[in-house]
Structure formats: structure tokens, C-alpha cells
Amino acid sequence: MKLTNTIGTKRKAGMTLLELTVVILVLLSLISILFIGARAWKKGSDRAANILNIRNVQQAVRAHVNVRGLAEAASLASTEIVGTGKYLNPPTPPNSDITYTYGTNVPGIGTLYLIGSYANDTSADYAPTNYGDW
């Protein structure tokens, strides 16, 4: 077995092509994870904003019904609740995929007056699923 003398040899500074490829792959992996996390954060943020809009309208409807003494299923136009000088301003959807539809009658307990429709998301991940005590 022949031993190589490495004491007098100089190593060139820099990175090999393999090391550079590994670094680039690691950075691309981290960036892709960041984009996935940002998308999930945005979706959760939109869902929370949508739920707050629905909750605010629901509270305004309940306040109006209590002040006016309206019975369940009585006629109720959205212009009585939402608008200038009313209980609240019209809610702004968190993104352009969501459109709001108002009810026409006083809702019963556990029934929503404002419904959000999603143009590009048929699973309705942003929609509240449990609103029994609203």
C-alpha cells in the first residue's frame, strides 16, 4: 500500500459542483415549504374574516329583531340592517371569490341571515360549519 503525502499539497478554495447543487436543492425545498405555508395562512385568514363578517351581520340582525320585536320568519330586507345610518356597513368579502347573499326573512335560531358563496372553492373550506348558538 502506497501512502500519499498530503502535507505539501494545497487545496483549491471554492465549492464543487455537487456541493453547489445540494445547496440549491435545499434552498428550493425551503422556498416551496414557505409558499405552501403562505397559501395556508392566507386561506385561514380569509376564512376568519368571512366568519367575522357573517357573525357581525348575524348580531345586527338579532339586535334589529329585538329592538323592533319582530317574529321569526317575518319579512326582513337587508336594507333595514346594512347601510349608512343602519346597524353596520356592508361587509367586504375577504377575497374576490366570495359573494354574500342576504336572507329575506328573520332567521330562526341557528340559521344564518348572510350566506357566503365561493366561486372557485366548491368545498367551502372558509364557511363556518357550526353556528348553532348564533
N, C-alpha and C positions, 0 to 999 in steps of 0.2 A: 504494500500500500504506500502510495506516494503522498506525502503531505505537501500542501501548497502554502507557501509563505505569503501571508496576507498583511504583514506588518508594513511593508513599504508601499503597498498599493493604495491609490486614492479612489474613493467612491465619488461618482458624479452626483452633484446635487440635483434635486428635482423629483418628479413623480413618474412612475411608469404608466404606460397606457392602461394597464389593468387597474392600478390604484385610482386613476382618474375616472375610469368607467364605474367603479364601485361607488365613488363619492357622488357622481352624478345620479346613479340609481337611487342612492339613499335620499338625496335631496328631492328627487321627483316623487318618491314614495311619501315623504313628509308633506310635500305640497298637495298631493292628491288627498291625503288624510285631512288637511286643512280645508280643502274645498268641500269635502263631504260633511265635515263638521259645521262649516258656514251655512250650507244648504239646510241642514237640520235645525240650526239655530234660527234661521230666517223663517222656516216653516212653523216652528214653535212660537216665534214672536208674532207671526200673522194670526195663528190660532188664538193666542192670548188676547190680541187686540180685537178679534172678532167676538170672542166671548164677552169681553168688556162692553162692546157696543150693544150686543144683544141684552146683556144684563141692565145697562143704563136705560134702554128703551123699555124693558120689562118693568123696571122700577117706576119710570114715568107713567106708564100705563096704569100700574097699580095705584099710584098717587092720584091720577086723574079719576079713576073709578071710585076711589074712596071719597074724594072731595065732592064729586057730583052724585054719588050714591047710585051709580049705575049697576044694573043686574048683569049676571053672566049671560053672554050671547046677545046683549044689546048692541045696536049698531054703533060703531066707533071708527071714525075716519082718522087716518094718520095725521091730517092737518090739525086735529084737536090736540095732538101730543107734541108733534115735531114742527119747529119753525120759529121765526122771530117772535119773541114775546111768549112763547109756549114753555113747556117743561124742559126741553132741551133742543139743541141744534141738530140738524140731520146728521146721523153718524156717517163718517167717512170710512169706506171699506179699506182694510189694510193693504190690499193689492187689487189690481185691475181684474183679476179672475173672479172676484166675489161681487155679487149683486144682491141687494137687500129687497125683500118683498114684505110689505106690511099686511097685517090682517085687516079684516073689515068689521069684526065683532069683538066684543070684550072677551078675552080668552079666559078659560077656566083655570083653576089652579093646576100647575104642571104643564100648561100649554103655552107655547111661545107666540107672541104677537109679531115678532120680527124674525124672518127666516133668511138665512144666508144661502145663496145658491152659488155653486162653484163651476165655472165654465170648463176648466181643464183638469179638474180633480174629481173623478166620479166616486172615489172612496170617501169623500167628505171628511178627511182627517182633521180639518180645522173646526168642525162643528162640535158643539157640546153634546154629550151623549146622555148625561144625567141631569135633568133640570126639574126634578120632581118637586123641589121646595121653592121654585121661583114663584 
